[in-house]
């Protein structure tokens, strides 16, 4: 039973039941070596969520691993699935997060409706497909289908994108299909500041690989830059009534948080990234003001010109969010937030509510004593933001345990170590074993 509606030359289909097979597909059976991009608008408020189709775009490059088509890890607050229309078989899927989902947790979303432009990419299908978008319900942790659309892969309305911006190799180690492919995008660099941007790209590369496990995996990454000049130098700072005309309109004070430097027009970002083979997008902004963010399988962004070690650590921390989906391990002043519920195990690898910890690799890193003996209740002692925080000694590493506090929550959410690069990273220079394992596992997925 289904209901069809024609929109913009394409067909919207609400499918009541589809038999889905999540086994890995053979790339050659279903895909061509180029990219299909689906743009849409993500809309709603704190209680509601809607998706509206925008357009389908053909892009010339595909950089993904042909052996990693189905994402079976159940990670991300969103997920898209590509189904072969004839058989109903899932032939590609990815989990991801969005800025819109974060906006839904803000006070503004309680009284205002909003829409943000979004999109995602996948290898170009040989036959007609069905796109499905799923959203995770925080209270249950379950994914629910919110959108479905049929795509005629030969339809005349599919726009063909052609590269028109220069791409520069920063680090090239081999065939994109066997590498993690990062594209670096400039924001707030004028035509006269191209060399300043390329210097920032080289710094980003050196800084990223200064931390393990990235150091030992350097030969598994390609890093390219796409050059797109801005009209004005710098980044907008609304809280200081400072606005600049830049390529992507990035700004500080996102959601009223001074250090949160982000952008909303994700589709324009994808237009720039499409000029080179890529999987991961990171934006380097021409700013000396601390700030940035990272959203899983969406984009990362950081000020590129901060003096000292802050830039290096910020890159590594935000890349943990973007590439792996690691959670912040910060401790706030509240109990359970709207993001984490006591009877739902978070999908992030590095925090737990103890609901299903045994299903995570983390559980195998605990020693054989009952896990309750590792629940640390002394927030004063193990909160790295407070003066009595223990100092990390590489000669005597901390024990992997279950330390209360994480995900901005003091009680009911737990982290693996007293401190980590995903926590108060200004005071530490290393990832905990749980985050390290999650990073390595993700690198292996992209490069196997």
Secondary structure as UniProt FT lines:
FT   STRAND          2..7
FT   TURN            8..9
FT   STRAND          10..15
FT   HELIX           27..30
FT   STRAND          31..44
FT   STRAND          49..59
FT   TURN            66..67
FT   STRAND          78..84
FT   TURN            85..87
FT   STRAND          90..96
FT   HELIX           99..103
FT   TURN            104..105
FT   HELIX           107..110
FT   STRAND          114..125
FT   STRAND          129..136
FT   TURN            138..140
FT   STRAND          143..151
FT   TURN            153..154
FT   TURN            156..157
FT   STRAND          159..160
FT   STRAND          167..171
FT   HELIX           176..178
FT   STRAND          180..187
FT   HELIX           191..193
FT   HELIX           194..208
FT   TURN            209..210
FT   TURN            212..214
FT   HELIX           215..220
FT   STRAND          221..226
FT   STRAND          236..237
FT   HELIX           238..240
FT   TURN            255..256
FT   TURN            258..259
FT   HELIX           266..273
FT   TURN            274..275
FT   STRAND          280..285
FT   STRAND          292..295
FT   TURN            296..298
FT   STRAND          299..303
FT   TURN            308..309
FT   HELIX           310..319
FT   HELIX           320..324
FT   TURN            342..343
FT   TURN            349..350
FT   STRAND          351..352
FT   HELIX           357..359
FT   HELIX           361..365
FT   HELIX           371..374
FT   STRAND          375..376
FT   HELIX           379..382
FT   TURN            384..385
FT   TURN            387..388
FT   HELIX           394..396
FT   STRAND          402..406
FT   TURN            407..408
FT   STRAND          409..415
FT   TURN            421..422
FT   HELIX           425..427
FT   HELIX           433..447
//
